[in-house]
Amino acid sequence: MSLSVLLCTAAAPAGETTYRLAPGDRITVTVFGQPELSGDVQIDDAGTINLPLAAPIEVKGLTVFECQKRINDRLLADGILRTPSVGVRIAELRPLYVLGDVRLPGAYPFRYGSTTQSAVALAGGYGPGAALRSTALSDYLTAEERVRQLTLQKRTMLVREARLEAQRDGQDSFSPPDLGNAANDKDTLLIIASEQDIFRVQAAILRGQIDLLRSQKPLLKEQIDANTEQSNAGKKQLDLIRQQIDRYGALLRQGLGTQNNDFNYRVLEANQEAAVWRLLSDVSRLQVDAGNLDFKIKDIEAAFKRQVATDLQQTRDRLNDLEITLPAAIAERDARLQNVGGATGNGVRHLIRITRMRNGHAVVSDADETTPVEPGDVIDVRNEMPAGPLPSGEASAQPPRSRSSRTEQASGQDSINPIAR
């Protein structure tokens, strides 16, 4: 073995003498007297390095000393150099990858003797508790708002159901259902007032349409009576004309009349008879119109009933949906509340997992702050938040909520919890 190899080995740090090279490491190869064969090279994914004039040399899994010897032997075997003198040192090891609940996730250089704690320190330390708490609090407030919205929707649907049932049954007014403790809530009173307004407006519109149609019936009756009187008078005139025709016919047979006058009497009779029939036709048409008014009134009432029945079915379908979604939203809200109570920043337990390549496979293992790390390790830091009460100062910082936001079920059950009671 050449002296240069021994000198390089002796000068290497203690960690380098036992460390085994892996893809991603960068080494400095020095061939003494041969600068064209020297320089920094990176071990590729196949675990080999490429030197000028030489075939790829596999160095994966070798120590620095073994790598020097293999390069030396390859240069000698390939006839590139007769007496090669090779030195190898590690220029840059694979970095550590720190991610998760740290301030500055990213890749950091490996140092011998590093532990998970020192790796977290390189990443700026553990993530700030305030940020964690802020996220948990934001999630809770979002879940709380959803519960409140669904609760108000359920109250609205219950009041609307009562209103629609009253309209279906033809009642003049409706009473809201029993909402328990929520009956006098401000939001509930607004819901009831809104539905009562809808009830009054729709009833007024329906009455207006029906009254308008009914108001036409007296006018039609007057027209029918007038046309009937006119037709009766026309019939009397027609009888007189016919009597005159009969008398004139007798004169005509005696030679005392003319055919022209007889013809004129016949024309007058036909015109009067046509006028009478027109009046009778108008009477029939007006009677049909009067009958159609009753049909239109019943049609308007039936259309209103159909619309009420459709709205009532949709309201009940929505109530059935809320019977499923509201309890689920409450459960999610309560779970978020537990997270808020635990995200205090004190007593948070850090869960650390290391992903390390072994024989070409990724192996994940649990670690603590004193666990040594190796080049290329992926360190994943997570915070486990224990359940606990929210500090009173945090609760006092929350804006006051209306009583409706604390009423969970429309029956009055108080289950929308503020952050702190």
VENWO-V450532 format. One record per backbone hydrogen bond with DSSP energy under -1.0 kcal/mol. CO is the residue of the C=O (numbers start at 1). NH is the residue of the N-H. Records with the same first field share a line. If there is no record, write none. Layout:
CO: NH / NH
This chain:
2: 6
3: 7
4: 8
5: 9
6: 10
7: 11
13: 17
15: 19
16: 64
21: 61
22: 25
25: 43
26: 91 / 92
27: 41
28: 89
29: 39
30: 87
31: 34
34: 37
35: 38
39: 29
41: 27
43: 24
44: 47
47: 59 / 60
48: 44
49: 57
51: 54
57: 49
59: 62
62: 21
63: 67
64: 68
65: 69
66: 70
67: 71
68: 72
69: 73
70: 74
71: 75
72: 76
73: 77
74: 78
75: 80 / 81
85: 32
87: 30
89: 28
92: 26
96: 108
97: 379
98: 106
99: 381
100: 102
101: 127
106: 98
108: 96
111: 114
114: 373
115: 119
116: 120
117: 121
118: 122
119: 123
120: 125
121: 124
123: 104
125: 103
128: 132
129: 133
130: 134
131: 135
132: 136
133: 137
134: 138
135: 139
136: 140
137: 141
138: 142
139: 143
140: 144
141: 145
142: 146
143: 147
144: 148
145: 149
146: 150
147: 151
148: 152
149: 153
150: 154
151: 155
152: 156
153: 157
154: 158
155: 159
156: 160
157: 161
158: 162
159: 163
160: 164
161: 165
162: 166
163: 167
164: 168
165: 169
166: 171
167: 170
179: 182
180: 183
182: 185
185: 189
186: 190
187: 191
188: 192
189: 193
190: 194
191: 195
192: 196
193: 197
194: 198
195: 199
196: 200
197: 201
198: 202
199: 203
200: 204
201: 205
202: 206
203: 207
204: 208
205: 209
206: 210
207: 211
208: 212
209: 213
210: 214
211: 215
213: 216
214: 217
216: 220
217: 221
218: 222
219: 223
220: 224
221: 225
222: 226
223: 227
224: 228
225: 229
226: 230
227: 231
228: 232
229: 233
230: 234
231: 235
232: 236
233: 237
234: 238
235: 239
236: 240
237: 241
238: 242
239: 243
240: 244
241: 245
242: 246
243: 247
244: 248
245: 249
246: 250
247: 251
248: 252
249: 253
250: 254
251: 256
252: 255
258: 262
259: 263
260: 264
261: 265
262: 266
263: 267
264: 268
265: 269
266: 270
267: 271
268: 272
269: 273
270: 274
271: 275
272: 276
273: 277
274: 278
275: 279
276: 280
277: 281
278: 282
279: 283
280: 284
281: 285
282: 286
283: 287
284: 288
285: 289
286: 290
287: 291
288: 292
289: 293
290: 294
291: 295
292: 296
293: 297
294: 298
295: 299
296: 300
297: 301
298: 302
299: 303
300: 304
301: 305
302: 306
303: 307
304: 308
305: 309
306: 310
307: 311
308: 312
309: 313
310: 314
311: 315
312: 316
313: 317
314: 318
315: 319
316: 320
317: 321
318: 322
319: 323
321: 324 / 325
322: 326
324: 328
325: 329
326: 330
327: 331
328: 332
329: 333
330: 334
331: 335
332: 336
333: 337
334: 338
335: 339
336: 340
337: 341
338: 342
339: 343
342: 344
349: 384
351: 382
352: 367
353: 380
354: 365
355: 378
356: 363
358: 361
361: 358
363: 356
365: 354
368: 371
369: 117
371: 116
374: 377
377: 97
378: 355
379: 99
380: 353
381: 101
382: 351
384: 349
391: 395
392: 396
395: 398
402: 405
403: 406
404: 407
406: 416
409: 412
413: 408 / 409 / 415
415: 417
